[in-house]
Every structure is written in C-alpha cells, then in structure tokens.
Amino acid sequence: MTETLARSVIEPQNPRLNASRNANLPHVPGIRIGDYIFLSGMVPVDPETGERFHGPIGEQVRMTLGNMRHMLESAGTSLARVVRIHVVLADIADMAEMDRVYREFFPVDPPARTAWSMQLRFGNGCEIECLALAG
Amino acid sequence: MMRDVIAAPRPGLDFRRHYGHHQSPAIRAGGLIFCSGMLPIDPDTGERRHGTLTEEAHCIFGNLKLLLESAGSSLDRLVQVHALIYDSIEYDVLNRVYRQYVANGPPARTVWTAQSEAGFKIQLDVVAAA
C-alpha cells in the first residue's frame, strides 16, 4: 500500500516567534505530516519583543514552553497532544530547575521525554523540540 | 489519532516515582511508540546501576525490552534510536554491545556526545513501531 501523507508548514500566529523566517534560516517552525506535527527546536524568545531572553533558567524554560504552547495552538492543537519531547540544556545541573517549571505545563499524562545537556548556540540555556499530534 | 500512555512494566521503571522525572514511560501514537530517555535503572528496585558503558547499555536494553514488550512491540521493531554517550571515544564500545540487541535488522540511529543526568554514560531515546 502506498499512501502519501499531506504535508504542510506550521507557523506561529505571533510573527515575532517565527525565528526561522525572521533570521532567514533554512528551516520552518514546524511541519505537519499526516496527523503528526514536528516542531523545530525552540529557544527562549520574548514573545513581546522577539528578542532572546537570557534570564534565570527557570524563566527561560517557562518562556520556551509558553512559546511552544502558542506554536501548537496556532496549529490547532495543544500541549496536551504532545507525544515526545526533547529538552536540551546547556548545563546538566539545571535539570531539577527545568523539571520544576516543566511540570506546570503538563499537568496530566506528560509526554515521553528525553533530557540531556550539550553546548547550545547564542548562550541559550535551553532548547526544546517536540512531536505532537494534530488537534 | 489516539495518544495512549504506556505504563511502567516493572515498578523500578517508573522514573517519575523514583526520581520525579515529569514524564510518561512511553506514549503510543498512530502506530508508533515513543519512549522516554532510557537509563540504566534496576527494573525491580529503581536504583541507579552505574557501571561501564557496556554494563549500562546491557541494563538499558533489558529495560527497553521490558517496556516495548509490555506495549506489544519488541526490539525487532525499533525504528529510530538516538544514542547519547558521554564521550565519543566509547563509540566502538557502544557498537559492540549495541549490535547484540539489534541482530535482526538494526534501526536508524544517530549517536551524540552529550551529558546525561547523574553521570550516566549512556542514554537511549527510542521510537519503535507498535
């Protein structure tokens, strides 16, 4: 059986959060393929100004996940439909603080998660990507 | 499309309970199973099982087998694996243990050098077919 899945681009309603377009980068905020939505890695960007936010790590995580919520809602779905998430930290020692803020966003049946640390660009303290189901 | 939580198949594999990780062991969605980062944790006691990369990998694959089989899948149905190891110098060490578990057709794989929590030498991020 050969089936071609419909493919479309996911973009945020808030244009300040369209990082790839604003910086003319060769990727898009997300792709919907069939009922799967793959988002690009998201970093802490202030939704009011579009500027990078490099405050305390807990605030960086809160801003990033808030923007992820906006991205998913722009695509007609929600954080509750996230299936798998990758949380990348610049410093592994931030794991506990990340987790403290993270749980605010996933009150029930949280997604499968893998978290690790590696060097991130631009001094970001976190980068988070997810795979979600369409709403 | 349905989104189903896969429960921990053994008490030790509930990382949320033992370590407070805010995550489900795995989520099944649309014919695929997405596992949370697999770590070398004793499946019965929930204790960390630090060791050599080889020892940790044996433990992880044992846990992965339990998790996938409890969800009706198996190691033969792996689709994609991200292997996070602490030092690229262990790449060949990883391969020697890894190939024992994927003898019936290995999945797509990417290996990254990264730090995992608690100083574990290896963590596996896995997608399998249901």
Interface residues (C-beta under 8 A of the other chain):
Chain A: G34 D35 Y36 R81 V83 R84 H86 V88 I92 M95 D99 Y102 R103 F106 D109 P110 P111 A112 R113 T114 A115 W116 S117 M118 L131 L133 A134
Chain B: M1 R3 V5 G20 H21 H22 Q23 S24 P25 A26 I27 A29 G30 F34 C35 S36 G37 H82 L84 W112 T113 A114 Q115 S116 E117 Q123 D125 V127
